[in-house]
Amino acid sequence: MSIVVGIAGGTGSGKTSFAERLREKLGPDRCLSIAEDSYYKDGSALSPAERSAFNYDHPDAFEASLLVEDIRDLKAGRPVPHLTYDHATYVRRVLPDPLSPRPVILLEGILVLVEEPLRRLMDIKLFIDTDADVRILRRLSRDLVERGRSFDSVVHQYLGSVRPMHLEFVEPSKRYADLIIPEGSQNVVALEAVVARVNAMLHG
């Protein structure tokens, strides 16, 4: 049975970087990385007005029941569809290569600790705690460079939904974490502690 490590934290906190460092340390061949973003509800049928109003930072934006089902299947040794989400077209697609179970499943996303059925499937729950000013600068840089967004649209989204949802859902979810990690992948002590714990569980 696979070990599931849940990695939560606000937008731009360094969740993905921490997951990547963890994967490197544990061995890429032993790890399967899954992003909660891949489980956004498909928005291809939404009107332009509905798309612009879509709140990516609310729990209702995700198909949590499908994510729970897939994690449960992977833990039981069953492959699952490989999903991806295109933020430019609001479309969730299934890629041709299914995801096969690995000894360690790294699940990262802003709200992975919010859903109780999902938390029950996790063996280790982490929260990456990074200052808000650092997170907004990372978010701004990512959206401008990688997603072709305008400065005004990023600021509008941050003030309108990202920050309120962080305060309402993301920040409170850290009380469910086994370990709160300041500075993410830069925190070498925390990284090594998690690696040691996972290895102990694998060989226990």
C-alpha positions in Angstrom: 0.0 0.0 0.0 1.3 3.5 -0.9 2.2 6.2 1.5 0.4 9.4 0.8 2.0 12.7 1.7 -0.3 15.7 1.6 1.4 19.1 1.0 -0.8 22.1 1.5 -0.2 25.9 1.7 -1.2 29.2 0.2 -0.7 30.1 -3.4 3.0 30.8 -4.1 4.0 29.2 -0.7 6.4 26.7 -2.4 4.3 23.6 -2.2 5.4 22.3 -5.7 9.1 23.1 -5.0 8.9 21.2 -1.7 7.2 18.2 -3.4 9.9 18.2 -6.1 12.8 18.3 -3.5 11.0 15.5 -1.6 10.8 13.5 -4.8 14.5 14.0 -5.5 15.5 12.9 -2.0 13.2 9.8 -1.9 14.0 8.7 -5.5 11.8 9.7 -8.5 11.2 6.1 -9.3 9.5 5.6 -5.9 7.3 8.7 -6.1 4.1 9.7 -7.9 3.3 13.4 -7.8 -0.3 14.6 -8.1 -1.4 18.2 -8.3 -4.8 19.1 -6.8 -5.1 21.6 -9.7 -5.6 18.7 -12.1 -9.0 18.1 -10.4 -10.6 21.5 -11.1 -14.1 21.0 -12.4 -14.2 21.2 -16.2 -15.3 24.7 -17.3 -15.4 24.3 -21.0 -19.2 24.8 -21.1 -19.1 28.0 -19.0 -20.0 31.4 -20.7 -17.2 34.1 -20.8 -18.9 35.9 -17.9 -19.1 32.7 -15.8 -15.4 31.9 -16.6 -14.3 35.4 -15.4 -16.3 34.9 -12.2 -14.9 31.4 -11.6 -13.4 31.2 -8.1 -10.3 28.9 -8.3 -9.6 29.2 -4.6 -12.9 27.9 -3.2 -13.3 24.2 -2.3 -16.3 23.9 -4.7 -13.9 24.6 -7.7 -12.5 21.1 -7.3 -14.0 17.7 -7.9 -12.9 16.5 -4.5 -14.9 13.2 -4.6 -13.0 12.2 -7.8 -9.7 13.0 -6.2 -10.6 10.9 -3.1 -11.6 8.0 -5.3 -8.3 8.2 -7.3 -6.1 8.4 -4.2 -8.0 5.4 -2.7 -7.5 3.4 -5.9 -3.8 4.3 -6.0 -3.3 3.3 -2.4 -5.0 0.0 -3.2 -2.6 -0.6 -6.2 -4.9 0.3 -9.0 -3.9 2.7 -11.8 -6.0 5.9 -12.4 -6.6 8.3 -15.3 -4.0 11.0 -15.7 -5.8 14.3 -15.5 -4.6 17.8 -16.4 -6.2 21.2 -16.4 -5.7 24.0 -18.9 -6.1 27.3 -17.2 -6.2 29.1 -20.6 -9.2 27.1 -21.9 -10.8 26.0 -18.6 -10.7 22.5 -19.9 -9.8 19.4 -17.8 -8.4 16.6 -20.0 -7.4 13.0 -19.6 -3.9 12.3 -20.9 -3.2 9.0 -22.7 -0.8 7.6 -20.1 -2.6 6.5 -16.9 -1.0 7.0 -13.5 0.4 3.8 -12.0 0.8 3.3 -8.2 4.1 4.0 -6.6 5.3 3.5 -3.0 5.0 7.2 -2.3 2.2 9.5 -3.5 2.9 13.3 -3.2 -0.3 15.2 -3.3 0.0 19.0 -3.3 -2.5 21.8 -3.5 -3.9 24.8 -1.7 -6.9 22.9 -0.2 -5.7 19.3 0.2 -6.1 19.5 4.0 -9.6 21.1 3.8 -11.5 18.0 2.8 -11.8 15.5 5.7 -12.3 12.4 3.4 -9.0 13.3 1.7 -7.2 13.9 4.9 -8.1 10.4 6.1 -6.2 8.9 3.2 -3.0 10.8 4.1 -0.2 9.2 6.1 1.7 12.5 6.5 0.1 16.0 6.4 2.3 19.0 5.7 1.6 22.7 5.5 4.1 25.1 3.8 3.9 28.4 5.7 5.3 31.3 3.8 4.8 35.1 4.4 2.0 36.7 2.4 4.3 39.3 0.7 6.5 36.5 -0.6 3.5 34.5 -1.9 1.9 37.4 -3.7 5.1 38.3 -5.5 5.6 34.7 -6.6 2.0 34.5 -7.7 2.3 37.8 -9.6 5.5 36.6 -11.4 4.0 33.2 -12.3 0.7 34.6 -13.7 2.4 37.4 -15.7 5.2 35.2 -17.2 3.7 31.7 -17.4 0.0 32.4 -17.9 0.1 35.6 -19.9 -2.1 37.5 -17.5 -2.3 41.3 -17.1 -1.1 43.0 -13.9 -4.6 44.4 -13.2 -6.3 41.0 -13.6 -3.9 39.3 -11.2 -4.4 42.0 -8.6 -8.1 41.9 -9.1 -8.2 38.1 -8.6 -5.9 38.2 -5.6 -8.0 40.8 -3.8 -11.3 39.4 -4.9 -10.9 35.7 -4.3 -7.3 34.5 -3.6 -6.8 36.5 -0.3 -10.3 36.0 1.1 -10.3 32.3 0.3 -6.8 31.9 1.8 -8.1 33.5 5.1 -11.3 31.5 5.1 -10.1 28.0 4.0 -6.3 27.6 3.4 -4.9 29.2 6.5 -7.3 27.5 9.0 -6.5 24.1 7.4 -3.0 24.1 8.8 -4.4 23.0 12.1 -4.8 19.6 10.5 -1.1 19.4 9.5 1.3 17.0 11.3 4.1 19.4 10.5 4.0 23.2 9.6 7.1 24.0 7.5 8.3 27.7 7.3 10.0 28.6 4.0 9.2 25.4 2.2 12.0 23.7 0.2 14.6 26.1 1.8 13.9 24.4 5.1 16.5 21.7 4.9 15.9 20.4 8.4 12.2 19.9 7.8 12.9 18.3 4.4 15.3 15.8 5.9 12.9 15.0 8.7 10.1 14.2 6.3 12.4 12.1 4.1 13.5 10.1 7.2 9.9 9.6 8.3 8.8 8.4 4.9 11.8 6.0 4.6 11.0 4.6 8.1 7.4 4.0 7.1 8.5 2.3 3.8 10.8 0.0 5.7 8.7 -0.5 8.8 
